[in-house]
Amino acid sequence: MSATSSPAAETAGPAPRRYEPALVSVALMLMVALPFLPVGQYGIHLAVLAMVYAIGAGGLTGLMGYCGQYSLAQGAFLGVGAYTAAALTTKLGLPGYATLPFSISVAALCGILLGIPSLRLSGHFLAITTIAFQVIASLIFSQWYTVTNGQIGIDNIPGMLPAAILDRVQPQVAHYYLVLVLCVLAIWLVRQLLSSRLGRVWLSIQGDELLAKSLGLNTTRAKLTAFALSAGYGGAAGALLAQYMGNTHPAEFTLFTSITLLAMVLIGGRRSVYGAPLGAAILTLMPELLRSSDELRLIIYGLMIIIVCKFAPFGLLGGAIARRSQSRT
């Protein structure tokens, strides 16, 4: 069997990179120093959005890149997290920082409900099911006036940080560092999971689920866990987004949002823990760089996605992992 067709190459886990610690350290130092660089408030705003979407897309790394389950409902989970946080703060009076666990838990529960059909479906049948879930969620966001205020949305959402902190630190900078800490924590957790026994079970499911079952692996629990973790990441991102922006609206959590989050993982690299952050940075910053050319912006945006998917099917970072894996087989 040739290296290019080796099953090991198809299911390779995270491969150590010689220069990875240095590159990650430099990137982290730049992110820590960003508020002190001449980027302006709008630059900080874009960085916050990129990190929030990196968290939301990061949940797809395990689900899609390792477990092999494609989902077009991640935008719905962002909406679940956002509306959970918004409702708890504006209607029940909970402090912002107390809503994050609820947003993650409610979204994770919804993820398990979505994951149940995956026990019998796969491929495009599962993808269609996730699209249906996204459509239903969008309708709930826009029509459940008692909780979501329907098409009006929810305004005046308190921030996640206590007022005592915001009185001493510029609010945007304080939220920036909060999101940065949570983003680093989310990436670290994904890395730990993918290197654990659970990550190896996910790879086995992607390689041959029937074989994994015959070996005694609990594929049912592993797949439901993947959906729950992915949804939980989406819920956390949605809560952060709603409380940072101070408002939430159904138009922010549509099928297009799910497609964008999926594209972030595909472009960055679905087999790399840093693929989602890279893809989030590209797809958050690129539309702003092309804003001066509104007529061509969407065309260039689409062409870039097609080119990357055509010439780097494993993503910008995933290709290197695949090549190293093939060289070891």
N, C-alpha and C positions, 0 to 999 in steps of 0.2 A: 504493500500500500504506500502511495506517495505521501510526502509530507503535507501536500496541499489538501489531501482528502482524509487526513488522520482525524479520528474522532476526538483524540486528545486536543488537537488544535481547535476543534469546534467548541470544546467545553472547558477551555483553559481558564483557570482562576486568575486572581490578581498576580501579575508578575512583578518582582522587585525591579526597580529601575536604578541604575547606577547613580544618576544625578538627581533622582527624585527628591531626596531630602533637601538638597541645596535649592532646587527650583521652588519647592513648596515654601521654604523659609523666606526666600526673596519675595515671592508673591504675597505671603502673609505680612511681611514687613511693609510692603507697599500699601496694602490695604489698611494697616494700622495707621500709617502716616498720611493717608489720602485726605482727611479733613484739613490737614495743615499745608497741603499743596494747592497751587493756584488753579483749582478746578471749579470754584464757585459753588453756590448752593445747588444749582441745577445738576452739576456733576456729582455731588454727593447724593442727590435724589435718585439719579440713574443708578448709582452704585447700590443704593438700598434696594431698589426694584430688582436689580440683577441678582442680588443675594437672596431675596425672597423667592424669586423664581427658581434659583438654584436649589433651594430647599424643596420646593414643590416638584421640580423635575427629578431631583435626586432620589425621590421615592421610587421612580421607575427603573432605576439602575438594577436593583435586585429583582423586581418583578419581571421586567422585560429582558434585560441583559443577561440575567443568570437563570431565572426560572422559565424564561421563554414565553411569558404570557403578555400579549399585547393588549394595552388598554387605551381607549380613547375617552376616558371618563375622569382623568385627573383634574380637569377644570371644575368638574362637579364637586370634588372633594375640597378644592380650594374654597368653593362657594359654601359648602357645609361648615367649614372652619370659620369662614368670615362671618356668616350669619349667626353662628353659635356665639361667637365673641360679641358681635353687635347686639344681639338680643339680651345676652346676660348682663352687659354693661348698661345699655340704655333702658331696658325694661325691668330688670331685676336689681339694678344698682350694684352689681359686683365690681370690684376693682379690676382694672385691665389685666394686671399680672396674674390674677386668679383664673382667668378664662382660658388660658393656653391649654392646661390639661383637659378641660372639657371639650375644647375644639378638637384636640387630637383624638380623644376617646370616641366622640360622636362620629367623626370621620372614619376612624378605624372600624367601628361597628358597621357603618355603611359599606366599607370596603369588604368586610366579611360577607355581607349580604350579596354584594356583587360577585364575590369569589365563589359562592356556592355553585352557580351555573358552570364555572370553569372545571368543576369536577367531572362534567360530562361533555363539555364543549371544548374546542380548540381551534386554532387557526382563524380563518375569516368568520366562522360562526361565533366565536368568542368576541371578536372585534365588533361585530354587528350588535351583540348583546351589550357591550360597553357603550356603544353609541346610543342605544336605546335608553340605557341608564342615564347618560348625559342629557338626553332630550327631556326625559321625565324630570330630572333635577332642575333643569332650566325652567320648565313650566312651574314647578313648585316655587322656585325663587321669585318668579314674576307674578304668581297668582295667590300665594298664601299671605294675604294682606295682614292677618292677625300677627304674624311673626316677622315677615320680611318687608312689610309695607308695599308689596307688589312692585310695580314699575317705578314707584317713587324712590324706593330704596331707603336706606337708613343713614341719617346724617348725625353729626355731632357725637361720633363714637369716641369715648375717652381713649387716650393712649395707654400703652402697656406699662409705661414707667410711672411711678408715683410722682405727685406734684412736687414733693420735697427735692427730688433729683432734678426735675425740669426747671426748678427755680434757680438752681446753681449752674446748670449746664445748658448751653444752647440746645433747644429741643431736637432739632434735626440731627445734630452731632450725637446727642445721647441715643436717639433711635438708631443711628448708624452703627454705633458700637454694640448696641444690644443685638441687632440683626447679625452683625459680624460674628459675635460670640456664638449665637445660636447656629449660624451657618457652619462654622468650624466644627461645632459639636455634632451637627447632623452629618457632615462628611466623615468625621471620625467614626461615628456609629455605623454608617454604611460600610466603611472599610472593615471594621471589626466583624460585622455580620457576614460579609462576603468571604472572610478568611476563616470563619467558624465552620462547625459541622453542618449548620443550617445552610450555609452558602454552598457547601459541597452537595447537599441534597438537592438544592435548586439546580445545580449544574447537571446532576443525574436526571432530573425531570426533563430538562431541556434536551439532553442527549437521547434518552430513551426512557419514557415514563413507565412502560410495561416492564422493562428490565429492572428499573429501580424498585417497582412494586415486588417483583419476584425475588429481589434481594432482601426484602423485609423492611424497606424504607417506608416511613409513613408519609406518602406523597400528599394525602388529603390535608393533613395538618400543615405540611410545608407550603402548599399552594395557598391555603387560607391565610397563613401567616404572611406570605408575600403580599397578598392583597391588602391585609390589614396594615402592614407597615407602610406600604405605598400610600394608602389613603391617609394614614396618620401624618405622614410627611406633608401631604396636600393640605390637611386640616391645619397644621401648624403654620404653613405658608399663608393660608387664607386669613388666619387670625392676625398674623403679623401685618399683612397687607391692609386689612380693614382698619386696624388700630393706628397704623402709620399714616394712612391717607385720611382717616377721620370720617370716612363714609364708605358705603358699599352699594352696588347696583347690580341687577341681574345681568346686564350687558357685559360685565367683567368676567363672567363664569360660563361662557358658552362653549359650543363644540370647537370654535376657533381657538379658544384658550387651551383646550385639551390638545388640539393638533400642534399648537405652538410649543407646549411643554414636551410633547413627544418629539418634535423636531429638535429641540435643545439637546435631548439625550442622543438622538441619532447623529447629529452633527458633531457634538463633542466626543462621543464614543460611549456606546452602551455597556462596554465591558470595563470601563475605567471609572473609578470613584470620582475622578476630577473631570470626567466628560460632561456631566450635567452643569457644573459651574462654568466651564468654558463655553458650552453651548448657550447658557443663559446670558453670559456676558456678551457674546456675539449678537444674539437675537434681540437683546435689549438695547445695545448701543448702535447697531447698524442702522435701524430705522431712523435714529436721530441724526446720524451722519449723512443720511440720504434725504433728509427732510427738505433740503433746498431744491430737490428735484422730485416733486410730488408725483408728476406724471410717470416717471420711470421707477419710482421707489419700489412699488410692489413687484414690478417686473424683475428688477435686479435682485430683490429679496427672494423671489421664487427661483430664479436661475441659480443663485448661490446654493440653495438647498438641493436642487437637482444635481449640480456639479459635485457637491460633496458626497451625496448618496451614490453617485455614479462611480467616482474615482476613489472614494474612501468609504467603502460600504461598512467598515467597522467604526467609522467616525474619525475625527482628527487625532484622537489619542488612542482609540481602540486598535487601529491598524498596527501600531508598534507592538502592542501586546500580542496580537495574532501572529506577527512575524517571528517574535521571540519564541512563542509557543511552538510554532512549526519547526523552528531550528532545533528544538530540543527533542523532537519526535523522530 
